[in-house]
């Protein structure tokens, strides 16, 4: 990259960040004006300034962080369990077309089942504790991770496989040096997608079942007719999702910096 390009890069990023910030401020100002002007009922749509005042008040106290920790615990346990089950299964099914054809009917039957439809079953089996949350999250993230892994294995360049065989690499060595590196970007993308799905299911379970976490805190605020706190907690949930997605995206760039797609992204 030339010296001129290096000098332009920070300015471009600064401009992009400024535009994003301006968009957020514009939406907040519009929401404030709509509420103050009477276009929205203040009982159900408090002014944005009051919502963010409540948000910063909550952020300075320990109870909010306890609820965030409870939500993250269910999110991490469910995502981890789903990944442990889905990635090896995807590698196996992607490596064998016969195994994939045998399992395809079962997969296509189970995949469309909405995870929320399993809440009564999960509560019946596991109760209203964290195990229900982990089960639902693991079920939800299993399918995108499974298919991303299968596609990654099946998308390996046949020339690369033939080259590995011509160099005398066995099945295990070829899988380790050719198949797995080629499938890793697909798995990383699947994890990033599954992370967002896992958070959605975690909060949904807390809303419906009442397991401790941000979801239950939102319901408690709504039941207490405290709309300001309810919206503040919703903002916390949104920021948490944004932070997790950004963390996975940054980790993907770091781990896969050797991959052409990441080098093109950096260059652009």
C-alpha positions in Angstrom: 0.0 0.0 0.0 1.4 3.4 -1.0 2.2 6.2 1.4 -0.8 8.2 0.0 -3.1 5.2 0.6 -1.9 4.9 4.2 -2.7 8.6 4.8 -6.2 8.3 3.3 -7.2 5.2 5.3 -7.7 6.8 8.7 -9.6 9.7 7.1 -12.0 7.3 5.4 -12.7 5.5 8.6 -13.2 8.7 10.4 -15.7 9.9 7.8 -17.6 6.6 8.0 -17.7 6.7 11.8 -19.0 10.3 11.6 -21.8 9.4 9.2 -22.9 6.5 11.4 -22.9 8.7 14.5 -24.8 11.4 12.7 -27.4 8.9 11.6 -27.9 7.7 15.2 -28.2 11.3 16.5 -30.7 12.1 13.9 -32.9 9.2 14.8 -32.7 10.1 18.5 -33.5 13.7 17.9 -36.5 12.7 15.7 -37.8 10.4 18.4 -37.4 13.1 21.0 -39.3 15.6 18.9 -42.1 13.1 18.1 -42.6 12.4 21.8 -42.3 15.9 23.1 -44.6 17.2 20.3 -47.4 14.7 21.2 -47.2 12.6 18.1 -46.4 9.6 20.3 -48.0 8.9 23.7 -45.3 9.5 26.4 -46.8 6.7 28.6 -45.7 4.1 26.0 -43.0 6.1 24.2 -40.9 8.1 26.7 -38.6 10.7 25.4 -35.3 9.4 24.2 -33.4 11.7 26.6 -35.2 10.0 29.6 -34.6 6.5 28.2 -30.8 7.2 27.9 -30.7 8.8 31.3 -32.2 5.6 32.7 -29.7 3.6 30.6 -26.7 5.3 32.1 -28.3 5.0 35.5 -28.6 1.2 35.1 -25.1 1.0 33.6 -23.7 2.4 36.8 -25.2 -0.2 39.0 -24.4 -3.9 39.7 -27.9 -5.4 39.1 -27.7 -4.7 35.3 -24.3 -6.4 34.9 -25.6 -9.4 36.9 -28.4 -9.8 34.4 -26.1 -9.4 31.5 -23.8 -12.0 32.9 -26.8 -14.4 33.3 -27.8 -13.8 29.7 -24.2 -14.3 28.4 -23.8 -17.5 30.4 -26.8 -19.1 28.7 -25.6 -17.7 25.3 -22.1 -19.0 25.7 -23.1 -22.4 27.0 -25.7 -22.9 24.2 -23.5 -21.7 21.5 -20.6 -23.8 22.7 -22.7 -26.9 22.9 -24.2 -26.3 19.5 -20.7 -25.8 18.0 -19.3 -29.0 19.6 -22.1 -31.0 18.1 -22.5 -29.3 14.7 -18.9 -28.9 13.5 -17.8 -32.5 13.8 -21.1 -33.7 12.4 -20.7 -31.3 9.5 -17.2 -32.4 8.8 -18.3 -36.0 8.7 -21.4 -35.4 6.6 -19.5 -33.1 4.2 -16.7 -35.7 3.7 -19.1 -38.5 2.8 -21.8 -38.0 0.2 -23.4 -41.3 1.2 -23.6 -40.2 4.8 -25.1 -36.9 3.8 -27.8 -38.5 1.6 -28.7 -40.9 4.5 -29.0 -38.0 7.0 -30.6 -35.5 4.6 -34.2 -36.5 5.2 -33.8 -36.3 9.0 -32.0 -32.9 8.7 -34.6 -31.4 6.4 -37.4 -32.5 8.8 -35.8 -31.1 12.0 -34.3 -27.9 10.6 -37.6 -26.0 9.9 -38.8 -26.7 13.5 -38.9 -23.2 15.2 -36.9 -23.4 18.4 -39.6 -21.5 20.3 -42.0 -24.3 19.5 -39.8 -26.5 21.7 -40.2 -24.3 24.8 -43.0 -26.4 26.3 -41.0 -29.6 25.8 -37.8 -28.0 27.2 -39.7 -26.7 30.3 -41.3 -30.1 30.8 -37.9 -31.9 30.7 -35.5 -29.4 32.2 -37.7 -27.0 34.2 -37.3 -23.3 34.2 -33.6 -23.2 34.9 -30.6 -22.5 32.7 -30.7 -25.9 31.2 -33.8 -25.0 29.2 -32.0 -21.9 27.8 -28.9 -23.9 26.8 -31.0 -26.6 25.1 -33.0 -24.1 23.0 -29.9 -22.1 22.0 -28.0 -25.2 21.1 -30.9 -26.5 19.0 -31.2 -23.1 17.2 -27.5 -22.7 16.4 -26.9 -26.3 15.4 -28.4 -26.0 12.0 -26.6 -23.0 10.5 -23.3 -24.3 11.9 -24.0 -27.8 10.5 -24.8 -26.6 7.0 -22.0 -24.0 6.9 -19.5 -26.8 7.8 -21.0 -29.2 5.2 -20.8 -26.5 2.5 -17.2 -25.7 3.5 -16.1 -29.3 3.2 -17.9 -29.8 -0.1 -16.5 -26.6 -1.6 -12.9 -27.7 -1.4 -11.1 -27.3 -4.7 -10.8 -30.7 -6.4 -7.4 -29.7 -7.8 -6.1 -29.1 -4.3 -7.3 -32.6 -3.3 -5.6 -34.2 -6.3 -2.4 -32.3 -5.6 -2.4 -33.5 -2.0 -2.9 -37.1 -3.2 -0.1 -36.7 -5.8 2.2 -35.7 -3.0 1.4 -38.9 -1.2 -0.7 -37.4 1.6 -3.0 -39.9 3.2 -6.6 -39.3 4.1 -6.0 -37.9 7.5 -3.1 -35.7 6.4 -5.1 -34.4 3.3 -8.0 -33.6 5.5 -5.9 -31.7 8.0 -3.9 -29.7 5.4 -6.4 -29.2 2.6 -10.0 -29.8 3.7 -10.0 -28.2 7.2 -8.3 -24.9 6.1 -10.7 -24.6 3.2 -13.7 -25.2 5.5 -12.5 -22.9 8.3 -13.9 -19.6 6.7 -17.3 -21.2 6.4 -17.2 -22.4 10.0 -16.2 -18.9 11.2 -19.0 -17.3 9.3 -21.4 -19.9 10.7 -20.2 -19.1 14.2 -20.8 -15.4 13.7 -24.3 -16.0 12.4 -25.0 -18.5 15.1 -23.9 -16.0 17.7 -26.7 -13.6 16.8 -29.2 -16.4 16.7 -28.1 -17.6 20.1 -28.6 -14.2 21.7 -32.1 -13.9 20.2 -33.0 -17.3 21.5 -31.5 -16.6 24.9 -33.5 -13.4 25.4 -36.6 -15.0 24.0 -36.4 -17.8 26.4 -36.0 -15.4 29.3 -39.0 -13.4 28.1 -41.2 -16.4 27.8 -40.1 -18.8 30.5 -38.8 -16.3 33.0 -35.3 -17.6 33.4 -33.1 -14.9 35.0 -31.4 -12.5 32.5 -32.1 -9.4 30.4 -35.3 -10.9 29.0 -36.9 -11.4 32.4 -35.7 -7.9 33.5 -37.5 -6.4 30.4 -40.7 -8.3 31.4 -40.4 -7.1 35.0 -40.1 -3.5 33.9 -43.1 -3.9 31.6 -45.2 -5.5 34.3 -44.3 -2.6 36.7 -45.5 -0.1 34.0 -41.9 1.3 33.8 -41.7 1.9 30.1 -38.5 4.0 30.5 -36.6 1.2 32.1 -38.0 -1.3 29.6 -36.7 0.6 26.6 -33.4 1.1 28.4 -33.0 -2.6 28.8 -34.0 -3.2 25.2 -31.2 -0.8 24.2 -28.8 -2.8 26.4 -29.8 -6.0 24.6 -29.2 -4.3 21.2 -25.8 -3.0 22.2 -24.9 -6.5 23.6 -25.8 -8.1 20.2 -23.8 -5.4 18.4 -20.8 -6.0 20.6 -20.9 -9.7 20.2 -21.2 -9.5 16.4 -18.3 -7.0 16.3 -16.2 -9.3 18.5 -16.8 -12.3 16.2 -16.1 -10.2 13.1 -12.8 -8.9 14.6 -11.8 -12.4 15.6 -12.7 -13.8 12.2 -10.4 -11.2 10.6 -7.6 -12.0 12.9 -7.8 -15.8 12.7 -8.4 -15.8 9.0 -5.9 -13.1 8.0 -4.2 -15.6 5.7 -7.4 -16.1 3.7 -7.8 -14.1 0.4 -11.3 -12.8 1.4 -9.8 -11.1 4.5 -6.9 -9.7 2.6 -9.3 -8.2 0.1 -11.3 -6.6 2.9 -8.2 -5.1 4.5 -7.0 -3.8 1.1 -10.4 -2.2 0.4 
